[in-house]
Each structure stands twice: as structure tokens, then as C-alpha cells.
């Protein structure tokens, strides 16, 4: 059983901390903008305090959010996006399923077969089984890694088929601009672990596109967030 979140030695109420962390990871806001939004509500707190709350409580909340059950019938969409870390070029490798749900992502300093194999091995370990199909772009490293790791899995390589993976980069790009870059690969990994878990939790499935269904999904997601943060609704 997962222990509840502890707020000992924090002078602000848990509701305020949970709200600030929600703002940090749900929207592409800078820490100073979060500070300003809290001030508008009469809460005087520095952006540095918000940063510490996000680092401490963000992973705890994300760990308590319900994850999508892995499925061997899933379709994996794989893609990578370039990220500059301390002036050096890296790539954030990402896998999403047919609903746009982020399955895994990992920053690496190379864009070759070895990096693609590392992503596939992590995915197999997390999902517990191979997918029904893989959708990849024209990068040859994916096909080479697939032949070595999952030779029996059907894969398709076409630029137009992989829009789902490419679109999944857009929320991250907004977050990247708000943060004005990253200092280390480890810091980037910690951020995307929480950011993608929160986004997976709040974004409604593609099958629920009516206004009413979206509204209900977000209300339920917020209620589950409060439970994960151990605060009253």
C-alpha cells in the first residue's frame, strides 16, 4: 500500500502546495508566472519555493496517479525530438500509443540503433509484452533495433502515419520554452516523468471528444489528483 503524502514542516496548507504543483505540470507556465497566479489569489510565495515544491511533490503525486493498463493489442508510435542540454545536442526518444498516451520517453545523446534498442527494451519491460504494430518514421535505427529486439512485430515506416508521435512533442516544446532549456539529461528525465504522467491523466481519450464527456473526464481527473495529493476536494 502506498503511503499518503506527508506535508510535515511545510507552513503552507497542502491544498496550496498541490495547486501550485498542478499549475507547474499541467500548463506550460514559468515558475514566475505560477508565483504571480498564486499572488492574485492572495498567496505570497516565491518562485523558488514553487520550484522546490515541484521537485519534491511532483514525482510523489505522479507516482500515485492511475496508469493506463498495458495492452498487447496496442500500437506504438515512436519518434524522437532534438533537445539542447547545456549547449549540447541530445534527443528525447518518445513512444505513444494509438490514443496519444505517452508510454515512455528517454533523453539520449545519440540518434542511432543503440539508442533505439534502449528505448524498445525499456518499453518491453514496462509494458510486459510487444505491441500489435509499430509505427516509425524513416530513421533506419528503428527498423534495425526492431529486427533485433522484436523481429515478429509488424512495423510500418511512413512520415504521414506517425503524426501521433510527432504531435506528442508539441506540449513538451511549450514546456521547454517556459523553462528556457535544461541543464542536465537527468533533470530532463525527471521533468518528463512527471509532466507526461500528469498530461496522460488529464487529457481525455481520443474516443471521448464530446464537450460533456471532456468536462466529466476533467472533473474526475481533478478529483483523482486531489486524492493523489492527499488533499480535500
N, C-alpha and C positions, 0 to 999 in steps of 0.2 A: 504494500500500500504506500502511495506517495504521500510524504508528509506535507502539511499545509505550509504556505509561505510565512516566514517569520519577519516581522517588522520591528523587532526589538532594537532599541537605541536609535530609532528614527523619530524625529519630533513631529513630522508631518503625518497626518492620518493616512492609512492605507489607500483610501479612495482617491486621494490626490496623487499619490505615487503611481497607482495603477492607471489613472487617467493620463498622467504625463508620459508614462511609458507607452501607452496606447497611441498617443499622438506621435511619438517618435518613430514607431514602427509601422503604423497604419498609413501614414501620409508622408510625402516627400518634403518634410519640414526640416529646416536647420534648427540647431539647439536654441539659438537666439530667438527664432520665431516661436518655438514652444514656450520659452520664457515669457515672451510678450503675450501669448494667448492665455497663459496662466495669470499674468498680471491683470489682464482685462477682467478676469473672474475674481480679482481681489486676492490672488495668491502670490505672495512675493517670494520668489525663489530664483537663484542664479542658474544660468545655463550650465555651469559646471556641475551643479548639484543634479540637474536633469541628466547630464551625461553619466554621472555615477549611478543614478537610478537605472538608466537604460542598460548599463553594463552588468549591474548586479541582478536586477529583477527580470530583464528581458528574456534571458535564457531559461529562468525558472518558469515564467509564465508559458513560454513556448513549449517547454517540456510537458506541461500539463494539458495542453490543448489536444483535443482528439484528432488523431491522424486518419487519413483515408486507408481503408483496409486494402492491402496489396492484392492484386489480381493477376493471374497468369493469362488472362484474356486482354490485358492492357496493351495499348500501342505506345511505344516510347518514341518521342521526338527528341532528337539530340542536336545540340548546336553549341557554339562557343562564341564568346564576345571578348574583344580585347579590352584590357583594363591596365591603366598605368599605376604602378605602385612604387612610390619613392623614385619616380623618374624612369623606372624600368618597365618594359612591356611584359605583361602577363596575359593569360587568357582564363576567363571564367567559363568552365565547361558546365553545361546545364542539361538536365533531362526533364521533360514534362510528359504527362500522359495525354490521352485524347481529349480530356476536359480542360487542359491547361494547368493542371495541378502539378506543382513542382515536386519531382521525385527526389532529386539530389542535385547538388552543384558543388564544384570544387575548383579553386583557383590553382593554376599551374603555370610554370614559367616556360613551358614548351607547348608546341602545337604539332604533335607527331603521334605515331602509333602507340608509343609507350604511354603517353598521356591519355589517349583514348581507351587503352586497355585498363588503366587505373579507374577511369570512370565506370566502365562496364562491370568491373569486378565489384566496385562499391555498390552499384545498382543491384547486382545479383544477390549480394549479401543482405542488403536492406529489404528487397522485395521478396526474396526467398524462392523465386522462380523466374525463368526467362519470359519475355513478353510474347504476345502473339505475332507482333510485327514491329520492326524498327524503321523509322523514317529519318533519313540523314541527308545532309547536303552533299555537295560534290567533293568535300575533303576526303582524300583517299585513306587517311588514317582511320576513319571509322570503319570502312569496309575491311581493312586489314585486321583491325582489332576484333571485329565481329567474326571473321573467319577463324580466329584463334580461340576466342572465348565462347562464342555461341554459333557454331557453324550451321546448326539446323534451323536457326531463326530466319524467317523471311525478312529481307530488308529492301527498302526502296530508296533510291537516291535521285532526288529531283528538287530543284530550288523551290518550285511552286508548292510542293507538298509540305514543306517544312515551315510554313508561316506560323504555325502554333508555337514552335520553339523560338522563332525569331521575335514574335510578339511578346513572349515572356521576358525578353530583355528590356522592354520599354519601362516597366516600373522600376527596375534596377537602375536604369540610366537616370531617371528622375532622382532617385535616392543618391546616386553618385554625385550629381551636380549639387545637391543640397549639402552634402558632406565635403565638397571640394577636394575629392580624392581620398586615397588610402595610404597609410604609412607602412603596412606590412600585409603579407598574404594571410597570416593568422588573424589579424584584425578584420580583414575582408571576409574570411571564412566565418568568424563569429557573427558578423553582421548579417550575412545572407542566411545563416542558420535560423536566426530569429525572424528576420524580415520575411522570408519565404513562408515560414510556418504561420505567421500572422496573416499574410496575404492569402494563403491556402484556406485559412479558417474563415475569413470574412468575405471573400469573393464567391458569389453563388455559382453553382454548377451551370454549365452551358445549357443544360436541359431546362433550367428554371429561369426563363427570361421575361416572364410577365412582371409587371410592376408590383402586383400584390405578392407574388412568390419571392421576388427580390427583397421586398420590405420585410416579410416574415423571416427570411433567411438571415438578414442582418440583425433583426431583433434577437433571434435565437443565438446568433454568434456573439452578440454583446453580452447576453446572459451567461453564456459559457465562458466568456472572457472573465467576467466578474467572479465566477466560480473558481477558475484557474488562479486568479489573483487573490482569492480568499477575501473578497470584499462584498459588502451588501449591495444589492442591485439598486 
